[in-house]
Amino acid sequence: MSEKASILLSAYKALDWDLYIDLSEKITKVNKNSIDENLEFQASLYSHYAGLEALARLDLDKAETRFDSVSSEIRGTVSANLEKFGKITEKGIEAALLRQPEVLEAKEVVHQAQYRYNLLHALVKALEQKKDCLIQMSSNHRAEINLYAK
């Protein structure tokens, strides 16, 4: 694995609110004096974070699958235990299911995966905004050059 890939994966694993703020400020910063350089690296920067977003989506899908599996497995046990007390309802099963530590733990993993995915999705959207700004700034710069060239 390349050093850059390793650094990106480390950042992905450590992604929290503070790191998100730092990353968002760094990757969206535009230097007006080097618009061409910013444009040159925009695609690869976008690609890196879009890749991390895809990884976050994969982790979220895995967490949701695990949650569904744990819930399904425990649902049978909960239903059998509730039958002893008479009529069982779907609400009763859901309430009992959500009191199970394994289900709560699996749900927390889903929440954390969703959070990481949302943060990366926001970074990717910010990079799309940056691209639009760079294009507009580049266009304005060309127009200024043409104005002064006349």
C-alpha positions as a Markdown table, in Angstrom:
| # | Residue | x | y | z |
|---|---|---|---|---|
| 1 | Met | 0.0 | 0.0 | 0.0 |
| 2 | Ser | 1.3 | 3.4 | -0.9 |
| 3 | Glu | 2.1 | 6.0 | 1.8 |
| 4 | Lys | -0.7 | 8.3 | 0.5 |
| 5 | Ala | -3.2 | 5.4 | 0.7 |
| 6 | Ser | -2.0 | 4.5 | 4.2 |
| 7 | Ile | -2.4 | 8.1 | 5.4 |
| 8 | Leu | -5.9 | 8.4 | 3.9 |
| 9 | Leu | -7.0 | 5.1 | 5.6 |
| 10 | Ser | -5.5 | 6.3 | 8.9 |
| 11 | Ala | -7.5 | 9.6 | 8.6 |
| 12 | Tyr | -10.6 | 7.6 | 7.7 |
| 13 | Lys | -10.3 | 5.4 | 10.8 |
| 14 | Ala | -9.6 | 8.4 | 13.0 |
| 15 | Leu | -12.4 | 10.6 | 11.5 |
| 16 | Asp | -14.2 | 12.6 | 14.1 |
| 17 | Trp | -15.6 | 16.1 | 14.3 |
| 18 | Asp | -12.3 | 17.8 | 15.0 |
| 19 | Leu | -10.5 | 16.0 | 12.2 |
| 20 | Tyr | -13.5 | 16.7 | 9.9 |
| 21 | Ile | -13.2 | 20.5 | 10.6 |
| 22 | Asp | -9.4 | 20.4 | 9.9 |
| 23 | Leu | -9.8 | 18.4 | 6.7 |
| 24 | Ser | -12.6 | 20.5 | 5.4 |
| 25 | Glu | -10.6 | 23.7 | 5.9 |
| 26 | Lys | -7.5 | 22.3 | 4.3 |
| 27 | Ile | -9.0 | 20.6 | 1.3 |
| 28 | Thr | -11.4 | 23.4 | 0.4 |
| 29 | Lys | -8.9 | 26.2 | 0.7 |
| 30 | Val | -8.3 | 28.1 | -2.5 |
| 31 | Asn | -5.2 | 30.2 | -3.2 |
| 32 | Lys | -6.2 | 33.0 | -5.6 |
| 33 | Asn | -2.6 | 33.3 | -6.8 |
| 34 | Ser | -2.4 | 29.7 | -7.9 |
| 35 | Ile | -5.8 | 28.9 | -9.5 |
| 36 | Asp | -4.2 | 26.7 | -12.2 |
| 37 | Glu | -2.4 | 24.6 | -9.6 |
| 38 | Asn | -5.6 | 24.2 | -7.6 |
| 39 | Leu | -7.4 | 23.1 | -10.7 |
| 40 | Glu | -4.7 | 20.7 | -11.6 |
| 41 | Phe | -5.0 | 18.8 | -8.3 |
| 42 | Gln | -8.7 | 19.1 | -7.8 |
| 43 | Ala | -9.6 | 15.9 | -9.6 |
| 44 | Ser | -7.2 | 13.7 | -7.7 |
| 45 | Leu | -8.2 | 15.3 | -4.4 |
| 46 | Tyr | -11.8 | 14.7 | -5.2 |
| 47 | Ser | -11.0 | 11.1 | -6.2 |
| 48 | His | -9.3 | 10.3 | -2.9 |
| 49 | Tyr | -12.2 | 11.5 | -0.8 |
| 50 | Ala | -14.8 | 10.0 | -3.1 |
| 51 | Gly | -12.9 | 6.7 | -2.6 |
| 52 | Leu | -13.1 | 7.1 | 1.2 |
| 53 | Glu | -16.8 | 7.9 | 0.9 |
| 54 | Ala | -17.2 | 4.6 | -1.0 |
| 55 | Leu | -15.3 | 2.8 | 1.8 |
| 56 | Ala | -17.5 | 4.5 | 4.4 |
| 57 | Arg | -20.6 | 3.4 | 2.4 |
| 58 | Leu | -19.3 | -0.2 | 2.4 |
| 59 | Asp | -18.7 | -0.1 | 6.1 |
| 60 | Leu | -22.2 | 1.3 | 6.7 |
| 61 | Asp | -23.7 | -1.5 | 4.6 |
| 62 | Lys | -21.8 | -4.1 | 6.5 |
| 63 | Ala | -22.9 | -2.6 | 9.8 |
| 64 | Glu | -26.5 | -2.5 | 8.7 |
| 65 | Thr | -26.3 | -6.2 | 7.6 |
| 66 | Arg | -24.8 | -7.1 | 10.9 |
| 67 | Phe | -27.5 | -5.3 | 12.8 |
| 68 | Asp | -30.2 | -7.0 | 10.7 |
| 69 | Ser | -28.6 | -10.4 | 11.4 |
| 70 | Val | -28.3 | -9.8 | 15.2 |
| 71 | Ser | -31.9 | -8.4 | 15.3 |
| 72 | Ser | -33.3 | -11.4 | 13.4 |
| 73 | Glu | -31.4 | -13.9 | 15.5 |
| 74 | Ile | -32.6 | -12.4 | 18.8 |
| 75 | Arg | -36.1 | -11.7 | 17.5 |
| 76 | Gly | -36.9 | -15.4 | 17.6 |
| 77 | Thr | -35.7 | -15.8 | 21.2 |
| 78 | Val | -37.6 | -12.6 | 22.3 |
| 79 | Ser | -40.8 | -13.8 | 20.5 |
| 80 | Ala | -40.6 | -17.2 | 22.2 |
| 81 | Asn | -40.1 | -15.6 | 25.6 |
| 82 | Leu | -43.0 | -13.2 | 25.1 |
| 83 | Glu | -45.4 | -16.0 | 24.1 |
| 84 | Lys | -45.2 | -17.3 | 27.7 |
| 85 | Phe | -47.0 | -14.1 | 28.8 |
| 86 | Gly | -49.9 | -14.4 | 26.3 |
| 87 | Lys | -50.6 | -12.3 | 23.2 |
| 88 | Ile | -47.5 | -10.9 | 21.5 |
| 89 | Thr | -47.5 | -7.8 | 19.4 |
| 90 | Glu | -45.0 | -6.4 | 16.9 |
| 91 | Lys | -44.5 | -3.3 | 19.2 |
| 92 | Gly | -43.9 | -5.6 | 22.2 |
| 93 | Ile | -41.3 | -7.6 | 20.2 |
| 94 | Glu | -39.6 | -4.4 | 19.0 |
| 95 | Ala | -39.5 | -2.9 | 22.6 |
| 96 | Ala | -38.0 | -6.1 | 24.0 |
| 97 | Leu | -35.6 | -6.4 | 21.1 |
| 98 | Leu | -34.3 | -2.9 | 21.7 |
| 99 | Arg | -33.5 | -3.8 | 25.3 |
| 100 | Gln | -31.0 | -6.5 | 24.2 |
| 101 | Pro | -27.4 | -5.4 | 24.6 |
| 102 | Glu | -26.3 | -7.2 | 21.4 |
| 103 | Val | -28.9 | -5.3 | 19.4 |
| 104 | Leu | -28.0 | -2.0 | 21.0 |
| 105 | Glu | -24.3 | -2.6 | 20.3 |
| 106 | Ala | -25.0 | -3.4 | 16.7 |
| 107 | Lys | -27.2 | -0.3 | 16.3 |
| 108 | Glu | -24.4 | 1.9 | 17.8 |
| 109 | Val | -22.0 | 0.5 | 15.2 |
| 110 | Val | -24.6 | 1.4 | 12.5 |
| 111 | His | -24.9 | 4.9 | 13.9 |
| 112 | Gln | -21.1 | 5.4 | 13.9 |
| 113 | Ala | -20.8 | 4.1 | 10.4 |
| 114 | Gln | -23.6 | 6.4 | 9.2 |
| 115 | Tyr | -21.9 | 9.4 | 10.9 |
| 116 | Arg | -18.5 | 8.6 | 9.2 |
| 117 | Tyr | -20.3 | 8.2 | 5.9 |
| 118 | Asn | -22.1 | 11.5 | 6.3 |
| 119 | Leu | -18.9 | 13.4 | 7.2 |
| 120 | Leu | -17.1 | 12.0 | 4.1 |
| 121 | His | -20.2 | 12.7 | 1.9 |
| 122 | Ala | -20.0 | 16.3 | 3.2 |
| 123 | Leu | -16.3 | 16.6 | 2.3 |
| 124 | Val | -17.0 | 15.3 | -1.2 |
| 125 | Lys | -19.8 | 17.8 | -1.6 |
| 126 | Ala | -17.4 | 20.5 | -0.4 |
| 127 | Leu | -14.9 | 19.5 | -3.0 |
| 128 | Glu | -17.6 | 19.8 | -5.7 |
| 129 | Gln | -18.3 | 23.3 | -4.4 |
| 130 | Lys | -14.6 | 24.0 | -4.6 |
| 131 | Lys | -14.5 | 22.9 | -8.2 |
| 132 | Asp | -17.3 | 25.2 | -9.1 |
| 133 | Cys | -15.5 | 28.1 | -7.3 |
| 134 | Leu | -12.2 | 27.3 | -9.1 |
| 135 | Ile | -14.0 | 27.3 | -12.5 |
| 136 | Gln | -15.6 | 30.6 | -11.8 |
| 137 | Met | -12.4 | 32.2 | -10.5 |
| 138 | Ser | -10.5 | 30.9 | -13.5 |
| 139 | Ser | -13.1 | 32.3 | -15.9 |
| 140 | Asn | -13.0 | 35.7 | -14.1 |
| 141 | His | -9.2 | 35.7 | -14.2 |
| 142 | Arg | -9.3 | 35.0 | -18.0 |
| 143 | Ala | -11.8 | 37.8 | -18.4 |
| 144 | Glu | -9.6 | 40.2 | -16.5 |
| 145 | Ile | -6.6 | 39.3 | -18.7 |
| 146 | Asn | -8.6 | 39.9 | -21.8 |
| 147 | Leu | -9.9 | 43.2 | -20.5 |
| 148 | Tyr | -6.4 | 44.5 | -19.7 |
| 149 | Ala | -5.0 | 43.1 | -23.0 |
| 150 | Lys | -7.2 | 45.3 | -25.1 |
